[in-house]
Structures are given as structure tokens and as C-alpha cells.
Amino acid sequence: MQLQQEITRQIHQVLQVEDVMIEAQDNLIEHGLHSLAIMQLVDHFEKKYNKPLSYADFAMSPTVQDWHDLIQDTAQQAAEVAVDHHPHDIPAWLKKLPTATVPLSDMQYAYWAGRETEGVAAHLYMEFEGEHLDPAALQQAFQQLIQRHPMLSVCICDGMQGIKSLKHQHLEIEDLSHLGATALSDYLSQKRQRLSHQYLNIAEGHVLNVQLSLLPEHRHRLHIDSDMSAIDPQSFLIVIEDLTALYQGVAASVLDFDQPEYFNYLEQRRHDPAFQAQQQHDQRWWQQQLEHIAPVPQLPLIAEGLRADEHQFERLIHIFNQDECLCLKNLAQTHGISVGHLCLTLFAHTVASWSSSAEFRLNLPAFIREPYAANIHQVVGDFTQMSLLSLKLSAQETLLEAVKRIERDVAQVTEHYRYGGIHVLRDLSKQRQQLEISPIVFTLALEEGEIFSAPLQETLGRPIWCISQGPKVNLDVQVAYMNQSLVVNWDIRSHAFQPHVIEAMFKHYIAAIQQLISDGQQVLTQAFKFELPKQQRAARQKQQATLPAQCFAQLPQINAHTPYRIVNGLGADCPDWVVGQLLLQQQDNAQWAKEGQIALAESWTDTGMQAYFDDQGRLHVVEHAHRVLMRNGYRVEVEEIEKRLLQITALRQVRVYAIEIEQKVQLVALVEFEQPLSALALQEAYRQVLPQYLRPEHSYAVDHLHAFGASTVADDIHHFIETHLSIEQHASQQSTAAHPVEQVVRFMMSQIIGLALQSDQTDLDFFDEGGDSLLATHLVAALNQYFKGCEINVVDIFTQRSVKNLAQLIEQKIPDNAQRIAAVFLQVINGK
């Protein structure tokens, strides 16, 4: 697009038709194009892009689009000619394209499945700014880079990967040197926003996108975007260091192999007896830990499916200077700990302060390469291994004690990395019968040393922007060394958190590190203390929120002005939006806390209620547990679900309750219809307004909903559902038993997840019963193998989920054969 704009701009200038709109497909002769003008334009583009161009080609194809393609194609041809002139430099694998396709690794598959179902790509985007970079030399270095690393051109599709061609690879160059300061700043800002959230076409091999913006005064900005399903962050560093060396003409070690080395690596790991034995050992270890794995942090999050924007990411960054960084290193060395674990522990304390519970888990990625080849540390691919770290913070433990304990825990979980976090989460989902995720990530890159070399920064430029994102990730924290400084970077899913939460957490975290630098020894040997942010305390004092009336019925000894606190799992005052326990002060106790400092802990009584402050200092009390749902790691007030359901025009009123049914919390909806809906139509209406995991499992039609209020107790709801049939039960009574297609889908689903087969269970939900993205591929393969032509894919499993829905989809796709295939299949498995 940028090249096209440049061509159009030059045409306007040469033909002196600035006021004329020229479209990409317009015949330029109609706009006054003549032979002299063509020569001027060809000469201009030859000099600007340092490429030989043909006057005849331009004259025979007089459109902007054709000229755009000619300039781009010439760049590719030049690179191919360069390869032809040096046939001895062509890697063996390059002569054998296309390669065979091979399965993705577990982590690659998780990235791919998340992209397919969430529409969020796992990618890393960076910008470098420098000066005096030669575009032609960079173009040549880029083509050499592509030939050096096969994974920069890998195609990822349908759970497989392979390399078809390198012909789609090129460096995009955009000349912005003519723009004024304001226009340039605005344009680069827009470009950053676009590239930070772009969605590379990995199915066609676009896993790396490199663009060069030419700026005034011989300056430049280099934009590099990589998809992490092919290029993990460690491999990204290899890529940009190699690009630097190739640009400088530095001889690189030969990476010559018959097929892509990363493919060889995965194959070797799959068939390595030692690795497989260790993986089985690690699996047994993790199986013993399942009962003890902590839940996700109970942060003030907005649940998936209820957010204003699911895909917007932003970042926060702070750089501790060289002196501050050196101070941290010396402090850590003195006490026999690492800077990385210091930062991790302070982050854990920050999370605990904004979490309802002090017990939670974090996602710790590492990039581990088995030593199968001498040059394995030069190979590009995805070597990510994810470990789950369970934490339990204490207000009595000193910071130094906490660091040393967490250091031991990190060593223990990373020791068992071969059975990765993807597998552990799948086992956990199956055990807890809900989708288990780990959306808070802490990436320690300090062991890598300086992440960007001096030659790289002198050549490509200094790094000025970095952001990453990934499916099911709400916060990814990275800590790294750069130019003898310590960089703290937070990548945030913008609308996942309640207002102002993430900014307050980041500010607190940076202040905690700063205090450690300033007061070192004193901070390390003290127990952790949390002070409420001043702005939040001021807002609450201004609001002077009193206890609501509904508290008085349960606690008659109190009044609106009874002193109270809301505390988290550490016993500290909860920041805004953090749900905690409501404590009241005994009326006969003369001690009262000033400035939030509590003199006598025993003077406070736990009411058993939960409450929180919003960011305006207003108090919210949760009176009944059945008005709150905890699911998939999110705390959801059912009022939010009710608001969504009221968008359904057929519903006049609705009331939702989270009730334990058969030892599992389920959503029950009482609905007052404006116009009646069948069970099927009601489920479709639910689908339009709510994500799958927040849709009511049981719906009851009532004539007058006013009889049921927010204060209705759980026992009343249980009594109602025990004495009435749900809309779903009415529908099932009118229908026959599960038909053959449903029986076959249920059989396959149960076999793959590992469930006991239950007759006529058509509402079996694949993910609620422990299925995950990897098992979904097995289900897809099984369904497609027997129901020929149905072409079920992984996205169908994520969207349809249940036996009934998948069976209906199969019948829609192959209406003439579905029932016949199912009947034969059932005869076989029943031994008839």
C-alpha cells in the first residue's frame, strides 16, 4: 500500500495533475502519460530503490497496480539471481521445496488453536530507530536471512507445518522523508498501532514481516513483526542478530541440512527414548501435584465475552538506569539470590495485593533446546516450554525469605519441564471439569544477558518499541537487561481489567523495585506491607460510603456508620475493584484505625460477606453467593449476565442464579417471556449475546418474575427447580432418545477425553469435561475419518462444543449419509 501511494504521488508530480484522483487500475495514458514521463518515472524508481527497471515493461502496463507489481517483482528476481550466482551457498533443504508437512509442537498447536478460535495471534512486534541504513544492502541481507532460516517461511495450517516457497518474502520499504514533523509523527503512530495488532497470514508462510520506513535526515525506523508459533522470542533475537551480521557482511556459520532443522529437532524429540522416559517421569510428578496447583489470580478482571474489545493490547514500560541496575545486582549477589527472582517475588506480591486470594498460579515460559545438534542454539523455531508456578504469599514472611522459597519452587517446576504446562492445564481441566487457563505470564530473560548487542543497535537502530500478545493471556510481564539497564515491560490486554487497575498495579510494582534499590537491606528483612494508593484512599474519604441497608438484616448489631474494612488474602485493605472480606469493628472497642492502620487485629469481625470499592470510592456488598459465578478463572456477577440476556427481544425479564447442582455450580435462568421461544430458539438467542461458558445451563419459564428477587435465597431456588421442569427438560421429554449420529459423537468424545460412556447424554460439553485444543484435533480426525465429507474443523469443536450441536452440524454437512454412517458404526461397536 505504501509503495502504491509513492507511485501515485510521483505520477501526480511528473504529469502535474495533483488535483486528479488516480485509481490503482486506471489507464495512465488517459491521465496524460507519455514516453518522456515514463522515462522520468523509471529513472526515479531505479535510483530510489536501486533496482534495474524496464522502460518497455512500464510502457506495456500503464497502471499504478502493474507498476507496483513490477517494482516488487524486480526485487524478488534480484534476490533469486543473487542465489543463482552462488549455487554453492544454497542450503540443501532449499533445493527440495516444498517440504513434507509435519505436526506442530504442543505449544505451536496451542498458539494455532487460539488464533483460530479467538482471533488473537501470538506475535511479537518491535521497532528500531537509527540512521544511515542502506535499503539495498538491507534487502540483500534480508533475502540471505530467509535462505538461512527455513522457519521464517513456514506455512502453518490445520495443525500441520511445512515450507512451500520463499517467493512471498520481501522487505517492504516506505519513503516518508518528505513528511513534516507533525504528519510524520501521526503517520508513524498509526503504523505502530496497525502493526502491533496485525494478523499475519501464517497459512501462506507469512510468519515474519519486515518493513523499513525512510525518515528525514537519513534516519529510519525498522518495523519487525514475527508470529511466535514459528519464531519464539529467543529465536527472534537470533533473527535480528543474524540480519545485522549479514548486513555487515560478517561471515556466519553454515547451517546446511537436508530438511528444516527445526523439523528434525521435533522428530528427534518425539523418538528420543531418554526424553520420552523423562517426560513420563515428569508427568507422574505433575499428576501428584494436581490437587495442589493454585487457581488463577483473582484479579479485578472483566470476563472473556463481556469485554468492550477482546483484541486490543497496550504496554507499559519502565527502565531502571545503569546505577540502579548495578545496585540490584550487588544486593542480590550479597544475599545469594538472583535479580530475576527478586523481580518475580515483588511481582507476586503486587498480584497478591490486587487479588482476593494470596494463593494463585503464574505462567513461567522458558525456551529450552534439547542438545540434539551442535548448532541447535542457532536454529529458529518455537522452543517454548511453559511451567505453572503455584504461589502462596504471606504477610508474615520477609521479602528475602519469600525470594528464597520462590527460587526453590521455580527450580522444582522447571526441573519437570518436559511434561509442559499445556499438558498440565489439560489434566487440570479434566480434574476440575472446567477450562483451566494461566493468563498471567512472567517472562524472565535476565539469563540471556544483554538482549541486544552493540553492533545490532549501531546498525539496525536502538529499540524504541516492543509489544507482544497471545491467546488466553491478559498480562505478560518481561524483565530483561538492555544497555546495562533493567527493562520492565508489561503487555496488557487492555479491556480485560477493570478501569485503572493495571496502571495502579504497574505503578506499585515499579515503586517496590525502586524502594528495594533505595533501602535494600531494610526492605529485604522486613515483612511485606501494602499501602493503599493515595488517590484511592482520598476517593473513599470523599465518598464516605456507609454500609448498605441489606447488611442490617443479617447483622442487627450494626448501623450505617459502623466502621468497616475490606481485606484481601494478605489481610491488607483491598485496592479498588478487588473483592475481599467485609470486616466490621466491634462497637465496644475504643481503638479505631487512622489512615487505614489497624491497631488491634482482634477488634475486627468477619461478616462472611464479600465486598469491594469501585474507582469512585463507592461500596458494593455481595450479599448472596448465588449472585456470583466463578468459572474459567473469572469472577462474574450474574447481573452482568442478566444485562446481556435482556438484549434478547423475546424476554421481558430475567433473573440468573449460580446454584450448585449435582456437585457443580451451574447457571439457572428464570425467564419471563415477551413472546414464547422453543428450547432450541432460546439456546440460539443465548448464543447471540453470551459466550458459551456464561450461558445458562437450565432455563425456567415463569409468569411473574417479581416473586423472585436478588435477595431470594439459594434454598428457595433449589426448591423451585426441584418442583418444576426446565424448558430443556420439557423439550427432551417431547423428543426421542439420542439418535444414531448423537450416539456416535458421544462415543467418540467420551473415548478421546477418557470419560465413562453415559447413555443419552447429548448435552456433554467437550471442554467442560476436560477437552482441550490438542484433544480437539483428535476428535476432528475421528469425526472426519468416519463421517466422510463432513469436513469438521477445530473451530467447529470450539464453537459447537456439545454432542447435540456437533451431531446437528454433521447432519447439516452430509444430510444424505450421516444417519447411514452412524447406524453402521453403532452396529460395529455393538458387535452386531
Secondary structure as GFF3:
##gff-version 3
##sequence-region A 1 832
A	DSSP	alpha_helix	2	15	.	.	.	ID=ss1
A	DSSP	three_ten_helix	28	31	.	.	.	ID=ss2
A	DSSP	alpha_helix	35	49	.	.	.	ID=ss3
A	DSSP	alpha_helix	55	60	.	.	.	ID=ss4
A	DSSP	alpha_helix	64	85	.	.	.	ID=ss5
A	DSSP	three_ten_helix	87	89	.	.	.	ID=ss6
A	DSSP	three_ten_helix	92	96	.	.	.	ID=ss7
A	DSSP	beta_strand	102	103	.	.	.	ID=ss8
A	DSSP	alpha_helix	106	118	.	.	.	ID=ss9
A	DSSP	beta_strand	123	131	.	.	.	ID=ss10
A	DSSP	alpha_helix	135	148	.	.	.	ID=ss11
A	DSSP	three_ten_helix	150	153	.	.	.	ID=ss12
A	DSSP	beta_strand	155	157	.	.	.	ID=ss13
A	DSSP	beta_strand	160	162	.	.	.	ID=ss14
A	DSSP	beta_strand	172	175	.	.	.	ID=ss15
A	DSSP	alpha_helix	181	196	.	.	.	ID=ss16
A	DSSP	three_ten_helix	202	204	.	.	.	ID=ss17
A	DSSP	beta_strand	208	214	.	.	.	ID=ss18
A	DSSP	three_ten_helix	216	218	.	.	.	ID=ss19
A	DSSP	beta_strand	219	227	.	.	.	ID=ss20
A	DSSP	alpha_helix	233	248	.	.	.	ID=ss21
A	DSSP	alpha_helix	261	270	.	.	.	ID=ss22
A	DSSP	alpha_helix	273	289	.	.	.	ID=ss23
A	DSSP	three_ten_helix	290	292	.	.	.	ID=ss24
A	DSSP	beta_strand	313	320	.	.	.	ID=ss25
A	DSSP	alpha_helix	322	334	.	.	.	ID=ss26
A	DSSP	alpha_helix	339	353	.	.	.	ID=ss27
A	DSSP	beta_strand	359	367	.	.	.	ID=ss28
A	DSSP	three_ten_helix	376	378	.	.	.	ID=ss29
A	DSSP	beta_strand	384	392	.	.	.	ID=ss30
A	DSSP	alpha_helix	399	415	.	.	.	ID=ss31
A	DSSP	alpha_helix	421	432	.	.	.	ID=ss32
A	DSSP	beta_strand	440	444	.	.	.	ID=ss33
A	DSSP	three_ten_helix	446	448	.	.	.	ID=ss34
A	DSSP	alpha_helix	454	459	.	.	.	ID=ss35
A	DSSP	beta_strand	462	469	.	.	.	ID=ss36
A	DSSP	beta_strand	475	482	.	.	.	ID=ss37
A	DSSP	beta_strand	485	493	.	.	.	ID=ss38
A	DSSP	three_ten_helix	494	496	.	.	.	ID=ss39
A	DSSP	alpha_helix	501	524	.	.	.	ID=ss40
A	DSSP	alpha_helix	534	543	.	.	.	ID=ss41
A	DSSP	alpha_helix	550	554	.	.	.	ID=ss42
A	DSSP	beta_strand	564	567	.	.	.	ID=ss43
A	DSSP	beta_strand	580	585	.	.	.	ID=ss44
A	DSSP	three_ten_helix	601	603	.	.	.	ID=ss45
A	DSSP	beta_strand	604	613	.	.	.	ID=ss46
A	DSSP	beta_strand	619	622	.	.	.	ID=ss47
A	DSSP	three_ten_helix	625	627	.	.	.	ID=ss48
A	DSSP	beta_strand	628	631	.	.	.	ID=ss49
A	DSSP	beta_strand	634	637	.	.	.	ID=ss50
A	DSSP	alpha_helix	638	645	.	.	.	ID=ss51
A	DSSP	beta_strand	651	661	.	.	.	ID=ss52
A	DSSP	beta_strand	664	673	.	.	.	ID=ss53
A	DSSP	alpha_helix	679	689	.	.	.	ID=ss54
A	DSSP	three_ten_helix	692	694	.	.	.	ID=ss55
A	DSSP	beta_strand	698	701	.	.	.	ID=ss56
A	DSSP	three_ten_helix	705	707	.	.	.	ID=ss57
A	DSSP	alpha_helix	714	723	.	.	.	ID=ss58
A	DSSP	alpha_helix	727	734	.	.	.	ID=ss59
A	DSSP	alpha_helix	740	753	.	.	.	ID=ss60
A	DSSP	alpha_helix	773	786	.	.	.	ID=ss61
A	DSSP	alpha_helix	794	800	.	.	.	ID=ss62
A	DSSP	alpha_helix	803	813	.	.	.	ID=ss63
A	DSSP	alpha_helix	818	829	.	.	.	ID=ss64
###
